[in-house]
Amino acid sequence: MIYKFKNNDTHHDMVETIHSVFTDKIKIFADSEFLRDNAPIFVANHQVLIESLIFHVIFKNKIWGKLCILAKSGHPLDKFVAILDEINPGLRTTPKMFCIKREDPLSVVREIHDHLDIIKDSSLLVHVAGTRSFVSDDPVTAMSYLFIELAISLDKPIVPVYFSGGLPVVNETKGRFDLPYQCTKQDVTIGNPILPNDFLSLSHSERKKLVLDSLNNLAPNDPSPNQPNPELVCAIQSIKSEFKVDELKAVLIYSILNAKDPHEDTLLLCEMLKNPDCFDRQTYGDFFKMVDYLRRSAE
C-alpha cells in the first residue's frame, strides 16, 4: 500500500500554527467582500521573512479568493510551496509565488507579463520596498511605478498592508530577521483601497506619494516591538539543534510538532520527522518529500 496525503490538512495545520504564534492584532479597514470581489494589489512593508505565510492565512480566513505573492528569487518559502503543490496536485491552497531576481530590474516585468492571466483573476501581495527592514521605525520610501501601472491597466484597487511590532527599535545585530524579533507576535493592518480612478488626475510622482503615504500612515505611533516569547525562542532553538536546520525550517518543523488538533496526515508526518528510519521510503514516498526537505540542513 502506498500512503499519500489525503488532502491539504497538513498544510492547514502548519500555517494555522505559524499564524497563531506569530500574529497578534489584525485590523482590516477595507470591506472584506469588496476585497474578495475586486482582487486587489496589496502593497506592504517588509519586516520579517515569514510575513508571506502570515498574510496568506489572514487572506484565507478573512478575505478568501486566489492569492499570488511576488518574492525575490531563492526565497526559502518558494521550495516549501512547490513541495506542497507536488504532493497535492490540483488541490492548491498555497499562494502562487512569482520569483524575481533583484539584480535584474526587468525580471519583475517578465514575471508579471508571463503570468498576467493568473494575476488578472487573483489578488497580488508585493513587499514594495524590495527587501526587509532592519528596524521597526523604517518608513517605506520607494516603490516601483510598475505596480501602479498594473493596477490602472487591470482596473484593480491598491490596498496598503502594514506589518508592525516584529522588529526592534535598535538592531544591534545589523542583520535582517526571518522571524519576528524574540519570537514576538506581529500586528497586521490592512488599509482602505485606493481605486484606479483615484490616480487619473495625478502625476506619476503624486501617484507614488499617494500609495506610500497610505501605507506609512498605517504605522503605529509606538514603534516598539511586541512582547517577546522566550519559551518559543527556546523551542525553536531546540529544534534547530536537534534537527540541525536553519531557523525557518525549525519553525516549519515546530508547526508540525505543535499543531493544535492535528489531522491524521500531520500526526504521521510528526512521527516520521522524529523517526524517519522506521518508515519505508517507497510506501511513504510523498511524506518523505516533505521530511527530506525539512530535515535537510541546506538547500
N, C-alpha and C positions, 0 to 999 in steps of 0.2 A: 504493500500500500504506500502511495506517495502522498505525503502531507503538504497541503498548500494553505496559504492564508485564505480564510473563508470570505473575508470582505475587508473593509478599511478600519475595523475596530481597533487594531493596534495603533495605527496612525492617530486615530481619535484619542486613544488613551494617552499617547505620548504628548501630543500638542496641548491637550487639555491640562495635563500635569504641568508642563512648562508654563503655560498661561497662568495657572493658579498660583505658582510660586514666584513668578516674576512680574505680575501685573496687579496694581492696586486700583486706583480710581480711574474710571472711564467716563469721559464726558463727550456726548455727541450733540452738538448744537444743530446740525443739519437733520432734516427729516429722513428717517431710515428708508421709508418707502420711496422717497424721491431718489435717494442714492441707489437703491436697488433698480429702479426703473431707468435711470439715466447713465449708469455705468461710468462714473467719473474718473478723472485722473487725480489720484491722491498724491499731493506733493508734501513730503515730510522732511523734517530734520533727521539727523542720524547720531544717536548716542552710542548704541551697542549693537553687536553683530546679530543677536537673536531677535531683533525687532521685527524682522520679516515673519518669523513664526508667530510672534505675539499678535501682530496685526492680522495675520491670516485667521487666527481664532476669533478675534473681535469681529472681523468681516463675516466669518461663517455664522457666528452666533447672533450678531446684531443687524446685519445687512443682508447677507446672502447674495448669490449670483456667482459669476465666474471672475476670478482674480488672476491677474498677471503681475509679476514683480520684475523690475529692471535691476539687475545686480552686476557687479564687476565680474569679469572672467576669473574663474578659480574660486568663486565664493564657496565656502565649505558646505553650505546647505544645498547647493546645486546637486552634488553627488547623492546626498540623502534623499532628495526629492526624486531623482532619477531611479534610485533603487525601489522606492515606494511604488513608482509607476510600473516598474518592471515586474514586481511580484503581484501587482493588482492591475493588470492591463484592462483598460476600458472602464475602470472604476475610479476615475480621477476625483479626489477630493483635495489633493495638494494643488497649490498655486503653480501656474506655469511660470518658469523663470527664464528670462532672456538675459544672457550674459554678454557684457560689453568689455572691450579692452580699454583701460584707462589711457594707455599710451597712444591709442588710435582714436582721435576725436570723431572720425567718420563711422566708427563701428556702431554707435548708437543709432545713427541714421539708417545703416544697413539692417540692423536688428528690427527696428520699427517697420521699415519698408517690407522686409521679408515676412513679417508676422502681422501685417496690417489687418488682414481678415479676422484674425483672432482678437486683436486689440479693439476693433470696431464694436464687438459684442461683449467685451469684458471690461471690468474696472482695471486700472493700472496703478501700482504703487511705485513711486520714484523717490529715492532719497536725493533731493536735488542738489545738495552740496557736493555729492560725489564721493564723500569719504566721511568717516566717523570723527566726531569732535573729541578733543582732549579733555575739555572741562565743561561744566554744566552751563555756565553763563556765556554761551557762544552762539550769537545770532547767525542765521543763515544770510550771507551777503551776496551770494552769486548763484545763478542757475542758468541752464541752457534755455535760450528762447525757443528752442525746438518744441518744448512741451506746451508752450502757449500756442504756437502754430498748430500743433496736433489737436489741441482742444478745440480751436476755432474750426479747423477743417473737418473734424468729425462731429462737430456740434456737441461736444462733451463739456460738462462743467469741470472746473478745477476746485478741489477741496483740500484745504490745508490740514495736515496732521502733525501734532507736536508731541514728541516723547520727552518726558521730564522726570526728574528725580533719580536718574540712573547713573549720574556721573558726579565726581567730587568737584568742589569749587576750585581747589588747587590739586593738580595732578603731579604728585611727586615722582611717579614712575616715568613720566613723559611718553607713555605708550597708550595705545588705543585699547578699549575694553571689548571683549567678546560678550561678557555677561555684565549685568548691572553691578555697579561698584559695591563690594562687600555683599554681593547677592541680595541687594535690596530689591524692592518692587518698584516698577516704573508706573507713572501715571500717563495716560494717553488721552489727548484731547483732539476731537475731530470737529473742525470749524464749519462755518457756513459756506455754501458753494459760491464760487464766482462763475457766473454764467457767460457763455460765449459773447452775448450781446454787450456785456459789461466792458469788453475790450475795444469795441468798434470805434469809439470816438477818441481813443487814447493812442499816443505814440508808443513805439517799441519800449523805450525806457520807462514810460509811465505804466505800461502793462506789467513789466517786470516788477516795478516798485509795488504795484497793487498786490501781486501774488506774494512777494516777500514780506510785505507789511502784514498781510492777512495771516501768514504763517508765524512770524515772530511775535505778533500780538497775542498769540495763544500761550506764550511762555508765562510761567508762574512768576509772581513778584519775588518769591524766595527761591533762589537757585540751589539751595542746599539739597543734598541727596536725601532720599527717604531713609527710614530706619534700617540699619544693617541687619543681616540674618546670619549670625555667626554659626548657628547649627548647620545651615545649608552650606556655608563656606567649608566647614569641616567634612560634611558628607561628600561634596564634590571633590575635595582634596583626597579623601579616602579612596574614592572610585578611580581617580587619576593614578594613584599609587598602585592600587590592586590590579587594574587592567592595563596600566602603562599607556595611557592615552592622553590626548590633549584635553583642554578644558571643555571645548564644545562637545566632543564625543562623551565626555564624562557626564555632561548634562543630559544628553540623549539616553545614555545608559540609566542615569538616575530616573528619568521619566518612565522607563520600563519597570525598574525595580520598585518604584514607589507610586505607581498608578493607583488611583482610588477606584475601587470596584473594577479591577481589571477583567477584560474579556478573556475567553479561553485561549485565543492565539497569543495574547500578551503574557499569560501565565506560562505557556510553553516556551516562548522566547526568553522569558526570565530565567527559566531552568537551563536553557541552552547557553545563555550568557555565562552562567555560573559553572556549568559542567559540560562544555561542548564535546568532550571526548566520549561522553555517554550516549551520544546520538549518532545515527548512521547518516552520512552525508547524502547518499542517494535518496533515502527515504524523506529527509527533511531539507532537500536542496534549496527551496525558496527561503526557508528560515535561515539557512546558513549564509545566504547572500547578505542578509541584514547583520547576522552575528559576525561574519568576517569583516564587514565594513566597520562595525562599531569597535571590534577588538583590535583592529589594525592601528598601529601607532602612528603611521604616516601614510598619506595618500600619494 
